[in-house]
Amino acid sequence: MLNEQLTQVFHALADPTRRAIVDRLVLGQAPVSELAKPLAMSLAAVVQHVQILEQSGVIVTHKAGRVRTCRIEPRTLRAAETWIAQRRGLWEQRLDRLGQLLAEEPETMDARKENS
């Protein structure tokens, strides 16, 4: 995933309304009008959120007549998940090393006291 697209994905998911839309779409595709029902905003505002999600590649929409239906684009979310997982592995390694160092510290302190 290109860095710019990854930036767009995280920007799109930073908004709670767009995350709510994604949460709903995880259950299956839905028309924009259905996505708008539980949200306290106009249909036009929901359409703007949908456009941001679509531009980022998080969702795909298709229009049949007057109905625009949305669905999740799993490849984009998997790419973001992969990016996070790679960093999580590094963070966990660093935290494990810190834990080891902290566990060794009391023994080192005890040895220094004995040698004094």
N, C-alpha and C positions, 0 to 999 in steps of 0.2 A: 504494500500500500504506500503510495507516495505520501511524503510528509504533509503536503498541503491538504490532501484528502483526509488524512488522519486528524489534522487540525479542524477541518470542517465537521468531521464526525463528533469530536469532543465538544465543539461549539454547539452543535445541534442537540447533543444529549445533556448539555449544561442547563437547559431550561426545564423546569418541572412540568410545564404543560406538554412539551414535546416528549418527555419521558413517560408521561401518562398515556400519550398517544401510542408510543412504542409498546408500553405494557399491554394496552388493549390489542394491538396488532399481533402480539406474540400468541394470542389465542386464535388468530386467524384473520384473514383479510376482512376489510369492512369499508363501506362507503364513508366519505367525509362527513355526510350528514349524521351518521351513527356515531362517529368519533366525536362530533360536536355536542351531542346530547348531554353528557355528564359535565361538560366544561362550562364555566360561568363566563362565556364570552360569545361574541357574534360568530356566525358562520364564516364571515370574511376573515376574522382574526384566526380562526382555526385553519382556514385555507392558507394563510401566510405561514403558520407553523408547519403545515404539511409540505409546503414548498421548500422550506429550509431543510426539512428531513429528506426530501427527495433530492435536492441539490447536493446534499452531503453523501448521498448514496445509501442512507440507512433504510429508506423505503423506496418502493417503486409504485407508481400509480398508473392506472389505465382508465380511459374514459369510454363508456358505452352509452351513447345518447347523452343525456344530461347528468348521468351519474358517474362520479369519479370514485373509483375503488382503490384502496391502498393495501399494500402488503409489505411485510418485512423483507429486506434484502439480506439474507443470512451471510453471504460472503463478506459484505462490508463489516458486519458486526463481528464475524470471526477474525477478520484482520485486526480490528481494534482489540479484541480479546487476546490475540496472539501478542500484540505489542505490550499489553498490560502484563500478561503471563511472563514474558521475558524479563521485564523489570521486577516483577514480584519474586522471581527466582533469585535475582541478584540481591534484592533487599533481604530475603530470607537468609541467604548465605552470609551477608554482612551482620545480620542480627545474631545468627548462630555463632559467628566468630566473636562478636562482642560478648555474648553469653559465656563463651569459653574463657575469654580474657577476664571477665568479672569473677568467674568461678575460681580461676587461678590466683587472683589477687590476694585473697585471705591467706593462702598458703605462702605466698611470697612475703607478705607482711609478717607472718609468724616466723618464717626463717630469718628475716632481718632482725626481729626482736631477740631471737635466740643467739644470734651472732654478735649482738651488741654487748 
